[in-house]
Amino acid sequence: MLKATGPLSIILLASTCTSSGAAPLSFAEFNNFARECAPSVAPSTLAAIAQVESRFDPLAVHDNTTGETLHWQNQAQATQVVMDGLEARHSLDVGLMQINSRNFSVLGLTPDGALQPCTSLSVAANLLGSRYAGGNTADDEQLSLRRAISAYNTGDFTHGFANGYVRKVETAAQQLVPPLTARPKDDREKPGS
């Protein structure tokens, strides 16, 4: 993390990091990225995970060592914080899909790359796909997907159930509804008219 060396640096740090941070991706923006960058996983599945992980904020950084979650105004700030955290040997969850920094070398990720929405989604889809076993029935497929989601969070097919992560993703999936973007042109276009 950035190191405060005195009152001025604390003020500067406070002015560069806010709780609101940069604007999260809209549902439409997220879907476009998901379709382009992670076509092997349903956008709705990725959206539910992104809602739980970062609330669609591509610049979110969670420091597992300190417990802080920060949302940055721009990519340069977020990248610097990730680099500082890595130098301090902190475990960080980075970007839209909160990819853990301990996986960066195996995945060939840089701090800057992990903060790119397309890269984050692509990595998340690969991680989910590598753990998804499919099934012979719809129920088997859904159980396999939930196990893959558990492994996405914990590296284990069952611990994500025990810690409540899978339930959070299920809840997010039920709550995500695309926004209305335009009004019907006239009453004849309204359902039930």
Sequence and secondary structure as in RCSB ss.txt:
>XXXX:A:sequence
MLKATGPLSIILLASTCTSSGAAPLSFAEFNNFARECAPSVAPSTLAAIAQVESRFDPLAVHDNTTGETLHWQNQ
AQATQVVMDGLEARHSLDVGLMQINSRNFSVLGLTPDGALQPCTSLSVAANLLGSRYAGGNTADDEQLSLRRAIS
AYNTGDFTHGFANGYVRKVETAAQQLVPPLTARPKDDREKPGS
>XXXX:A:secstr
     SHHHHHHHHHHEESS S    HHHHHHHHHHH TTS HHHHHHHHHHHTTT TTEEEETTT  EEEESSH
HHHHHHHHHHHHTT  EEETTTTEEGGGHHHHT  HHHHTSHHHHHHHHHHHHHHH    SSHHHHHHHHHHHHH
HHHHSSTTHHHHTTHHHHHHHHHHH         SSGGGSTT 
